[in-house]
Amino acid sequence: MLVGGTATLGALPVAFVLAWVLARWRFPGKVFLDGLVHLPLVVPPVVTGWMLLLAFAPAGPVGGVLERWFGVSVLFRWTGAAIAAGVMALPLMVRAMRLSIESVDRRLEQAARTLGASRWRAYATITLPLAAPGVAAAVVLGLARAIGEFGATITFVSNVPGETQTLPLAIYAALQRPGGEAEVWRLAAVSVALSLVALIVSEALVRRAGRGVHVL
């Protein structure tokens, strides 16, 4: 939960900005940016983890800066696991937020502008409240995806009990031990329960967003 929650909170502002840009802006290279954002959904998670390892290694472009300037490293730390989970959850969050923002009728914003509201006030008082249930659904889905992340995490920060071992990594470790079936069943039940709760809450939020836009 620590890894998943940190990953979701860290990815939230980035996902919202990207979703807003993709939903409302037109610029050259938009298709490339859209593909880059959704790349973790289609490439093997191991590849994503390997790329993170290259970036955050002591000799890497990001890891070198962290090491020299701040004296910190995220390798084999729970913070590294949160980074991997956040990267994998980001595309799902962006997609859900983008659909929510695009569902808001822009004529409502234009009407507010004609009545004297500034662009930012129209966004804050009309667009954001209408898109809020969809954003909340994106956060729930992102949290579920972050908690269930496996491939990128084990490649990037390995499986260190008490540090980087998340729920799916614990299931994997239990499968490798003789007599670990009981633990696998218990952890699998927890995983399924968390996923079902996330899907139910997300669906409820999406339906609420749809009703809100329909009424307006």
C-alpha positions in Angstrom: 0.0 0.0 0.0 2.9 2.4 0.7 4.4 1.7 -2.7 1.1 1.9 -4.5 -0.2 5.0 -2.7 3.1 6.9 -3.2 3.2 5.8 -6.9 -0.4 7.0 -7.5 0.1 10.4 -5.7 3.3 11.0 -7.6 1.8 10.1 -10.9 -1.4 12.1 -10.3 -0.2 15.6 -11.2 1.8 14.4 -14.2 -1.1 12.3 -15.5 -3.5 15.2 -15.1 -1.3 17.6 -17.0 -0.7 15.1 -19.8 -4.4 14.3 -20.0 -5.3 18.0 -20.2 -2.7 18.6 -23.0 -3.8 15.6 -25.0 -7.5 16.5 -24.6 -7.5 20.2 -25.2 -4.3 21.2 -27.1 -3.4 20.9 -30.7 0.3 20.9 -31.6 2.8 19.2 -33.8 4.0 15.9 -32.4 0.8 15.3 -30.4 0.5 11.8 -31.8 4.0 11.0 -30.8 3.4 12.3 -27.3 0.2 10.2 -27.1 2.2 7.1 -28.2 5.0 7.8 -25.8 2.6 8.2 -22.8 0.9 4.9 -23.6 4.1 3.0 -24.4 4.2 1.2 -21.0 0.8 -0.4 -21.8 2.1 -2.2 -24.9 5.8 -3.0 -24.3 6.7 -5.8 -22.0 7.0 -4.5 -18.4 10.5 -6.0 -18.2 11.6 -3.6 -20.9 10.1 -0.6 -18.9 12.0 -1.8 -15.8 15.2 -2.2 -17.8 14.9 1.4 -19.2 14.3 2.7 -15.6 17.3 0.8 -14.5 19.4 2.5 -17.1 18.0 5.9 -16.3 18.3 5.6 -12.5 21.6 3.7 -12.3 24.5 5.7 -10.7 25.9 6.3 -14.2 22.5 7.0 -15.7 21.1 10.5 -16.6 18.7 10.6 -13.6 20.5 8.4 -11.1 23.8 10.3 -11.6 22.1 13.6 -10.8 20.4 12.2 -7.7 23.7 10.6 -6.5 25.8 13.7 -7.1 23.5 16.4 -6.0 21.4 14.8 -3.3 23.4 11.7 -2.3 20.4 9.4 -2.8 19.7 6.3 -4.8 16.4 4.6 -5.5 17.9 1.3 -6.6 16.8 -1.6 -4.3 14.6 0.9 -2.3 10.9 1.1 -1.9 11.0 4.5 -3.6 12.3 2.8 -6.7 9.4 0.4 -6.5 7.1 3.3 -6.3 8.7 4.9 -9.4 8.2 1.7 -11.4 4.6 1.3 -10.2 3.9 5.0 -11.0 5.3 4.7 -14.5 3.2 1.6 -15.2 0.0 3.2 -13.8 0.5 6.5 -15.6 -0.9 5.5 -19.0 -4.1 4.1 -17.5 -4.6 7.3 -15.4 -4.0 9.6 -18.4 -6.4 7.7 -20.6 -9.2 7.8 -18.0 -8.6 11.5 -17.2 -8.5 12.4 -20.9 -11.8 10.8 -21.6 -13.3 12.5 -18.6 -12.0 16.0 -19.7 -13.1 15.4 -23.3 -16.6 14.5 -22.2 -17.2 18.0 -20.7 -19.1 20.2 -23.2 -16.8 23.0 -24.1 -19.9 25.2 -24.9 -20.3 25.5 -21.1 -16.9 27.0 -20.8 -17.6 29.3 -23.7 -20.8 30.4 -22.1 -18.9 31.2 -18.9 -16.4 33.2 -20.8 -19.1 35.3 -22.4 -20.4 36.1 -19.0 -17.1 37.5 -17.9 -15.3 34.6 -16.4 -11.6 34.2 -17.2 -10.3 31.1 -18.9 -8.8 29.8 -15.6 -12.0 30.5 -13.7 -14.1 28.7 -16.2 -11.7 25.7 -15.9 -11.8 25.8 -12.1 -15.6 26.2 -11.7 -16.9 24.2 -14.7 -14.5 21.9 -16.3 -12.7 20.5 -13.2 -15.9 19.8 -11.2 -17.5 18.0 -14.1 -14.4 16.0 -14.8 -13.7 15.3 -11.1 -15.5 12.0 -10.9 -13.6 10.7 -13.9 -10.3 11.9 -12.4 -11.2 10.1 -9.1 -11.9 7.0 -11.1 -8.5 7.3 -12.8 -6.9 7.6 -9.4 -8.6 4.4 -8.2 -7.6 2.5 -11.3 -4.1 3.8 -11.1 -3.8 2.7 -7.5 -5.0 -0.8 -8.4 -2.5 -1.0 -11.3 0.3 0.3 -9.1 -0.4 -2.3 -6.4 -0.5 -5.1 -9.0 2.7 -4.1 -10.8 5.3 -6.9 -11.1 7.5 -7.0 -14.2 9.0 -3.5 -14.2 9.4 -3.6 -10.4 11.4 -6.8 -10.2 13.6 -5.8 -13.1 14.3 -2.3 -11.7 14.6 -2.8 -7.9 14.6 -6.6 -7.5 12.6 -8.5 -4.8 13.9 -7.4 -1.4 11.7 -8.5 1.5 10.7 -5.6 3.7 11.9 -3.1 1.2 10.8 -3.6 -2.4 8.7 -6.7 -2.1 5.2 -5.7 -3.1 2.1 -8.0 -3.2 2.7 -9.6 -6.6 6.4 -10.1 -5.7 5.4 -11.7 -2.5 3.2 -14.1 -4.4 6.0 -14.9 -6.8 8.4 -15.6 -3.9 5.9 -17.8 -2.2 5.5 -19.8 -5.4 9.2 -20.6 -5.4 9.1 -22.1 -1.9 8.0 -25.6 -1.2 4.8 -25.6 0.8 4.1 -22.0 0.0 0.7 -22.7 -1.5 -1.3 -21.5 1.6 0.5 -18.2 1.5 -0.1 -17.9 -2.3 -3.9 -18.5 -1.8 -4.0 -15.9 1.0 -2.1 -13.2 -1.0 -4.1 -14.0 -4.1 -7.3 -13.5 -2.3 -6.1 -10.1 -1.0 -5.1 -9.2 -4.6 -8.5 -10.2 -6.1 -10.4 -8.4 -3.3 -8.4 -5.2 -3.9 -8.9 -5.4 -7.6 -12.7 -6.0 -7.3 -13.1 -3.0 -4.9 -11.1 -0.8 -7.3 -13.2 -1.8 -10.3 -16.5 -1.3 -8.5 -15.5 2.1 -7.1 -14.2 3.2 -10.5 -17.3 2.1 -12.3 -19.5 4.0 -9.8 -17.4 7.1 -10.3 -17.6 6.8 -14.1 -21.4 6.4 -14.0 -21.6 9.4 -11.7 -19.6 11.5 -14.1 -21.8 10.4 -17.0 -24.9 11.4 -15.2 -23.5 14.8 -14.3 -22.6 15.6 -17.9 -25.9 14.3 -19.2 -27.9 16.5 -16.8 -26.0 19.6 -17.8 
